[in-house]
């Protein structure tokens, strides 16, 4: 089974496609270090493409240094999947720990729900 997965992954990497195997799963499989790096890079490229796609939709002040707000601090989280991803489940407690008097929290999903 792994041999077939390895062949498909090598083909995807050679064609510079997003790999079926994700970076975390690759750590649990017998991929070598170079393959794991290629898998991680293919997913990083996809994430960067999605962020670049979102940039025109962000406010014009995004990334521009401005004076600190007198009211609440705005915090934004960008994630591929807020619904069914282990990181999203782990971040639930982080979201709840923001003091609503001091922070305004926004979540931006890179994938449609």
Buried (B, 14 or more C-beta within 10 A) or exposed (E): EEEEBBEEBBEBBEEEEBBEBEBEEBEEBEBEEEBBBBBBBBBEEBEEEBEEEBEEEEEEEEEEEEEEEEEBEEBEBBBBEBEEEEEBEEBEEEBEEBEEEEEEBEEBBBEEE
